[in-house]
Amino acid sequence: MQRTALVLGAGGITGVAWQLGLLIGLRDQGVDLTGADLIVGTSAGAITGALVAAGHDPRKAAAMEAPLGPGDPPIRADWTRGAVAFQLLQDASLPPPQLRRRIGAIALEAEVGPPEPWLASFARRLPIDDFPDRLLITAVDTATGEPVTWTAASGVPLIPAVAASCAVPCLFPPVRVGDGWYMDGGVRSRTNADLADGYDRVVVLAPRIPMLGRDAHATTGTLVEPDAASQSAIGGNVFDPSRWSAVVEAAIHQGITRPPPW
């Protein structure tokens, strides 16, 4: 029996919209990826992955309130420290563990507000009681720079795990999980697709996001990225909630018209 994996990469608010729309479009042409045996979620993909792994229909999930609505805390980006972190992300000369430790230190110092309002926001949008069995969420320890993966067996609550995976340095605060503080899993890799090694069929849905562009790990399986129409709908700000509906529609069309991934 072939084992399948769906890998959902980083991509901001519009990345969630694109992934959900693409899943809808692919399903409409007869390819349903939501039943994958393993779902790997990084940052935006952790949100999409939690919804899909818990059995939520992508079309209904795409109709949810777009993230960062009026009831949410504002993004309080620390652009000064963020510029330093961004430069580090582009520096291929540093050993990855050292790079991640340096970014983790910057993330802890960044003046972006407390994590509690964001945890409440995630809890409101993810009506899921338990950590789904087939879901794997990625994050990075800010102190050690070591990547971590959480599953249902880890004993970690779902909402903090998802919030930590989405904690882009200097845009969102690191999140405490257990005894540590964690940041975006995209600091290791924008997809973490290598975590699906060993599966017979792997599809990687990877929104483009320059902020988390470093990816030293080879992509396993079939890589799907936004086409020209989807990229146009996404625009230049992946955290712009006003683009949600347009991105979903463009992604649905992309999913319907692209060749099936298997």
Phi, psi and omega in degrees: 000128182283137178259136184245150178225140174245121181251125185242115188269182181287152180177015177070193180299314181293336176294320176297314180301317181294317180297316179296316179297318180296319177298322177296311182298317178297319179295323179295336176261012172098009179244103182259107180272353186289346180267015182304148180290329178229137174235118179258122183241127176236122177057242177309321180295338176291324177292307179302315183297320179297317180296312183291315182295332179277359176093011179284135179294130182302325180293319177290322179296323181291341178271003181289167176302126180299138179303157180064045175276188184300334182273004184258158176293148177286151173288123180247074185293141173260088188292331180296307178289328180298324179297322179293315180297320180298318179297321178296321180299333181269357186270102182279357183277339183275141172301136185308316179299319179295317179300314182293324177297318180295319178293322178299319178296320178294318180299322180291329181277339187299139180267085185235008180091172183280160181280340188302316178298326179288323176299320178295322179295316178295320181297325180291328186264351180240083182283067186232124185282318187237159177290117182299142186298325187264010183263136173235124182247137182254151174202178179226133178289122183293331184280317185260340186077004182277136175288150176229155173231137179242137175229182178300331182282351183284341182075020181260135177297145185297313188298311176299324179297313179295315180298320178296317180298334181266001188280077179299126182305132175073002170250319181231152182286146170303156185242136178279127174228116186064234182264001185240169175246131190235152180233180187310130176297342178290347176294332173279312186196142182289344178235330188055035185295338180296343178289349177262008176305138179100345176276147186288321181229127183227130172240129182249117176260108191237093171301152178271130178212105185302327183300328180240049187277344182294129180209088183278357185254128183298142179282126177272137172081207184269121180266127176240126178238165180301135173282183186300319181292319178294320180295323177296319179294324179294318179073203187263356182232103184286358177252019180270105183292341181292345181268359186307303186296318180296321179292318178302313182295317179296321181290323175302313179297319177299317181294324180290323189264343182281156175298143178303141181290344171203000000 
